[in-house]
Structures are given as C-alpha cells and as structure tokens.
Amino acid sequence: MHRPPAFHEAPLPLFAPDEAEAVALPEGRLPSYIVDHRARLRERFKDGGAAAIPDYELLELVLFLALPRRDVKPLARSLLETFGEDFNRVVTAPEARLLAVRGVGPAVVQTLKIVEAAAQRLARARVMHRPVLSSWDALLDYCHTAMAHRETEQFRVLYLDRKNVLIADEEQARGTVDHVPVYPREVVKRALELNASAMILVHNHPSGDPTPSDADITMTLQIQDAAQVLGLTLHDHLIIGKSREISLRSAGYV
C-alpha cells in the first residue's frame, strides 16, 4: 500500500527521546494536554482518514480504545520500535510477543486482534463467492492483508468452482519461520470434499523475500500432478512477501 511521502520520509525517532514512561492516569478528568492531543488526532482522522496520519498516530487511535485512562504515546512508540516501525506488524504480532512489551496487557492485545480480524474479514469479503480470476487485485490485497506480516509460514488453499468462483479459503498448515509442512494428498482430498474444480495455493515467506525455494517448487509440482489425476486444475501458487508477491505460474513453474 502506498504511503504518503510526507510520512514515509519523516525523520526518526517519531517520539521525543525524553518522553515520560507510560503510566496509568489517576481517576477523574484527564490532563488537558492529553484531552487536547486526542481531540486533534481524532479530528484529523475524521477529516482526512487514514491517509492523513502516519502509522504511529493510527496506532495511538487504536490504543485509545484499549487504554482510555492512559497516555498511550510512549506505548505506541515502544510497540513500533519492537516490531519494526510498521503498524501492520504490530497488529499481526503474536500474542505472546505483544505481552512481552512493557505496558501491554489483555485489553491491548484484544483490541489489536479485533483490528486484525476486521481488516482480514473486510479484505476477504471482497473475494469470497466472486470470480477470482476477474478480481485478481482484490485477491492479492486479501492475501497480503492476511499473510504478509506473519512471523511464521502459513499455507492456504483457495478452492474454486467450475466458474472460478471462490467457494472456500482454508488454512492447511502452519510452520516455522522458514518451513511449513504440506501434504498434497490432503490438499486434493479437501478439494473433492468441497466439490471444487480448481485451486490456488498461497503461502508466505516471513523473511519478506517471496523468491520460491526448491522445496516450494517441488511441493507445487507434486500437488499439480495429484490434481491432474483427478481432473482438478491448479491455477497458481502465490508466495507472499512483505511488500510483493511471486506467482509461480507467471514464473513458468506451473
């Protein structure tokens, strides 16, 4: 997703180095500087949407919901520093790693995971029960939303009917940072159970580089061979990196 240059090129750090440690505020009225800051931020978001604010301020807006009685700017700084100055990486970070950040508790984790689930559901709604091959850009957006920022590999299969309408999107396996176990028999068996006619394979590379490995290519060819025996079509295998994807069909492997 393109980010406005003014924010993309903003010098670091995003926060003043002498900023106070995040602390819970006393009962009663919030200090005026926090009230005013929140009001300005909400107004800018209302007027300009997400494009009007950089990642750290969008994260602050989310944290307002989880910690209404706290100055959340230091926590936003800490989260972005921990997960690479990237809002998406914060939202999709594993619960255990989020909880390891000082100041993060169940309320923050739940709020971040609600945002993650909402983003994925919105992106998924643009492709489910629609002809995939004519909605390719929406499909790529969904795959990036769901998988690009994961810290471990995930393997998904998109099952299509005879009109290439997406009828099921299923996670087949999760793995480590550089490997995910895939069983061609299970992939094809599930296609038969769903009465699918075609498939698109999708998995991510947590390293950010979507270049296919020899194992990726071998596994793809094994699934293609198993599918052809049963009259199923393998349209493609997409490998999702942090900012781009590779199609094994476009690359000439399938």
C-alpha positions as CSV (number, residue, x, y, z in Angstrom):
1,M,0.0,0.0,0.0
2,H,1.4,3.4,-0.9
3,R,2.2,5.7,2.0
4,P,2.2,9.5,1.6
5,P,5.8,10.6,1.1
6,A,5.5,13.2,3.9
7,F,5.1,10.4,6.5
8,H,7.2,7.8,4.7
9,E,10.2,10.1,4.7
10,A,9.7,11.6,8.2
11,P,13.0,11.5,10.2
12,L,13.2,9.2,13.2
13,P,12.7,9.0,16.0
14,L,9.0,9.6,15.9
15,F,8.8,10.5,19.6
16,A,10.9,12.8,21.8
17,P,13.7,10.8,23.5
18,D,12.9,12.3,26.8
19,E,9.3,11.3,26.8
20,A,7.9,10.0,30.1
21,E,7.3,6.3,30.8
22,A,3.8,5.3,30.1
23,V,1.8,5.3,33.3
24,A,-1.8,4.9,34.3
25,L,-3.5,8.2,35.0
26,P,-5.4,9.0,38.2
27,E,-9.1,8.8,38.5
28,G,-11.0,11.9,37.4
29,R,-10.6,14.2,34.5
30,L,-7.8,13.5,32.1
31,P,-5.0,16.2,31.9
32,S,-5.8,18.8,29.3
33,Y,-2.7,18.1,27.2
34,I,-3.9,14.5,26.7
35,V,-7.5,15.6,26.1
36,D,-6.4,18.2,23.5
37,H,-4.0,15.8,21.8
38,R,-6.7,13.1,21.4
39,A,-9.2,15.6,20.1
40,R,-6.7,16.9,17.5
41,L,-5.8,13.4,16.4
42,R,-9.5,12.3,16.1
43,E,-10.3,15.5,14.2
44,R,-7.5,14.9,11.7
45,F,-8.6,11.3,11.2
46,K,-12.2,12.4,10.7
47,D,-11.3,15.0,8.1
48,G,-8.6,13.1,6.2
49,G,-9.0,9.4,7.1
50,A,-6.0,7.0,7.5
51,A,-4.1,8.8,4.7
52,A,-3.9,11.9,6.9
53,I,-2.0,10.3,9.7
54,P,1.2,8.2,9.9
55,D,1.4,4.7,11.5
56,Y,2.3,5.8,15.0
57,E,-0.7,8.1,15.2
58,L,-3.1,5.5,13.8
59,L,-1.7,3.1,16.5
60,E,-2.4,5.7,19.1
61,L,-6.0,6.0,18.0
62,V,-6.4,2.2,18.4
63,L,-4.7,2.2,21.8
64,F,-7.1,5.0,23.0
65,L,-9.8,2.3,22.8
66,A,-7.9,-0.1,25.0
67,L,-6.4,2.3,27.5
68,P,-8.8,5.2,27.9
69,R,-7.1,6.4,31.0
70,R,-3.5,6.3,29.9
71,D,-1.1,8.4,27.9
72,V,-0.6,5.9,25.1
73,K,2.1,7.7,23.0
74,P,5.0,6.0,24.8
75,L,3.4,2.6,24.4
76,A,2.8,3.3,20.7
77,R,6.5,4.2,20.4
78,S,7.6,1.0,22.2
79,L,5.4,-1.2,20.0
80,L,6.6,0.3,16.8
81,E,10.2,0.1,17.9
82,T,9.7,-3.6,18.9
83,F,8.0,-4.7,15.6
84,G,9.8,-2.6,13.0
85,E,8.1,0.8,12.7
86,D,5.2,-0.8,10.9
87,F,1.5,-0.7,12.0
88,N,0.7,-3.9,10.3
89,R,3.5,-5.8,12.1
90,V,2.2,-4.6,15.4
91,V,-1.4,-5.6,14.8
92,T,-0.5,-9.0,13.4
93,A,2.2,-9.8,16.0
94,P,1.7,-13.0,18.1
95,E,0.0,-12.5,21.4
96,A,3.0,-13.8,23.4
97,R,5.3,-11.3,21.8
98,L,2.8,-8.4,22.3
99,L,2.5,-9.3,26.0
100,A,6.3,-9.2,26.4
101,V,6.2,-5.5,25.6
102,R,6.0,-3.4,28.8
103,G,2.6,-1.8,29.2
104,V,0.7,-4.3,27.1
105,G,-2.0,-6.3,28.8
106,P,-5.0,-8.3,27.7
107,A,-7.0,-5.2,26.8
108,V,-4.4,-4.0,24.3
109,V,-3.9,-7.5,22.8
110,Q,-7.7,-8.0,22.4
111,T,-8.1,-4.6,20.7
112,L,-5.2,-5.1,18.3
113,K,-6.5,-8.6,17.4
114,I,-10.0,-7.1,16.8
115,V,-8.4,-4.7,14.3
116,E,-6.5,-7.5,12.7
117,A,-9.6,-9.7,12.4
118,A,-11.7,-6.8,11.0
119,A,-9.1,-6.0,8.3
120,Q,-8.9,-9.6,7.2
121,R,-12.7,-10.0,7.1
122,L,-13.2,-6.9,5.1
123,A,-10.5,-7.9,2.6
124,R,-11.9,-11.5,2.4
125,A,-15.4,-10.2,1.7
126,R,-14.1,-8.7,-1.5
127,V,-13.1,-12.0,-2.9
128,M,-15.4,-14.7,-1.4
129,H,-18.1,-16.1,-3.7
130,R,-16.8,-14.0,-6.6
131,P,-14.9,-15.0,-9.8
132,V,-11.3,-14.9,-8.6
133,L,-9.6,-14.5,-12.0
134,S,-11.5,-11.3,-12.7
135,S,-10.9,-10.0,-9.1
136,W,-7.2,-10.7,-9.1
137,D,-6.1,-7.4,-7.5
138,A,-8.6,-7.9,-4.7
139,L,-7.3,-11.4,-4.1
140,L,-3.7,-10.2,-3.9
141,D,-4.8,-7.5,-1.4
142,Y,-6.5,-10.1,0.7
143,C,-3.5,-12.4,0.7
144,H,-1.2,-9.6,1.7
145,T,-3.6,-8.5,4.5
146,A,-3.9,-12.0,5.9
147,M,-0.3,-13.2,5.5
148,A,2.4,-10.7,4.6
149,H,3.3,-9.8,8.2
150,R,3.1,-13.2,9.8
151,E,6.3,-14.3,11.6
152,T,5.8,-18.0,10.7
153,E,4.9,-19.6,7.5
154,Q,1.3,-20.4,6.7
155,F,-0.1,-22.4,3.8
156,R,-3.6,-21.7,2.5
157,V,-5.6,-23.2,-0.3
158,L,-8.3,-21.2,-2.2
159,Y,-10.8,-23.6,-3.7
160,L,-12.8,-22.6,-6.8
161,D,-15.9,-24.0,-8.5
162,R,-16.3,-24.6,-12.3
163,K,-16.9,-20.9,-12.8
164,N,-13.7,-20.0,-10.9
165,V,-15.8,-18.6,-8.0
166,L,-14.0,-18.8,-4.7
167,I,-16.0,-21.2,-2.6
168,A,-13.6,-21.9,0.3
169,D,-10.4,-20.3,1.7
170,E,-8.8,-22.7,4.1
171,E,-5.6,-22.8,6.1
172,Q,-4.0,-26.1,5.6
173,A,-0.9,-25.8,7.8
174,R,1.3,-23.5,9.9
175,G,5.0,-23.9,10.3
176,T,8.2,-22.2,11.4
177,V,9.9,-19.1,10.2
178,D,11.2,-20.9,7.1
179,H,9.2,-24.1,6.7
180,V,5.6,-25.3,6.6
181,P,4.5,-29.0,6.2
182,V,2.2,-29.6,3.2
183,Y,0.6,-32.9,2.2
184,P,-0.5,-33.0,-1.4
185,R,-3.0,-35.8,-0.7
186,E,-4.8,-33.7,2.0
187,V,-5.0,-30.7,-0.4
188,V,-6.6,-32.7,-3.2
189,K,-8.8,-34.7,-0.8
190,R,-10.3,-31.5,0.5
191,A,-10.9,-30.3,-3.0
192,L,-13.0,-33.4,-3.6
193,E,-14.9,-32.9,-0.4
194,L,-15.8,-29.3,-1.4
195,N,-16.7,-30.4,-5.0
196,A,-14.1,-27.9,-6.1
197,S,-12.8,-27.8,-9.7
198,A,-9.7,-25.7,-9.3
199,M,-7.3,-24.4,-6.7
200,I,-4.9,-21.6,-5.9
201,L,-2.1,-22.3,-3.4
202,V,-0.9,-19.4,-1.2
203,H,1.9,-19.3,1.4
204,N,4.0,-16.6,2.9
205,H,7.7,-16.1,3.5
206,P,8.3,-14.4,6.8
207,S,11.7,-13.2,5.6
208,G,9.9,-10.8,3.3
209,D,11.5,-12.2,0.2
210,P,8.9,-14.2,-1.9
211,T,11.5,-15.9,-4.1
212,P,10.5,-19.6,-4.3
213,S,12.7,-22.2,-2.8
214,D,13.4,-25.6,-4.4
215,A,11.1,-27.1,-1.8
216,D,8.3,-24.7,-2.8
217,I,8.6,-25.7,-6.4
218,T,8.8,-29.4,-5.7
219,M,5.7,-29.2,-3.5
220,T,3.8,-27.2,-6.1
221,L,4.5,-29.8,-8.8
222,Q,3.5,-32.6,-6.5
223,I,0.1,-31.0,-5.9
224,Q,-0.3,-30.2,-9.6
225,D,0.4,-33.9,-10.5
226,A,-2.1,-35.1,-7.9
227,A,-4.7,-32.6,-9.0
228,Q,-4.4,-33.6,-12.7
229,V,-5.0,-37.2,-12.0
230,L,-8.4,-36.3,-10.5
231,G,-9.3,-33.7,-13.1
232,L,-8.6,-30.7,-10.9
233,T,-6.9,-27.5,-12.1
234,L,-4.1,-25.8,-10.2
235,H,-4.3,-22.2,-11.4
236,D,-1.3,-20.8,-9.4
237,H,0.8,-20.8,-6.4
238,L,1.3,-17.4,-4.8
239,I,4.2,-16.7,-2.5
240,I,3.6,-13.6,-0.4
241,G,6.4,-11.4,0.8
242,K,6.3,-8.3,2.9
243,S,5.7,-5.9,0.0
244,R,5.4,-8.0,-3.1
245,E,4.3,-11.5,-4.2
246,I,5.5,-14.0,-6.8
247,S,3.3,-16.1,-9.0
248,L,4.8,-19.5,-9.8
249,R,2.6,-19.6,-12.9
250,S,4.0,-16.3,-14.2
251,A,7.4,-17.5,-13.3
252,G,6.8,-20.6,-15.5
253,Y,6.8,-23.3,-12.8
254,V,3.1,-24.4,-13.2
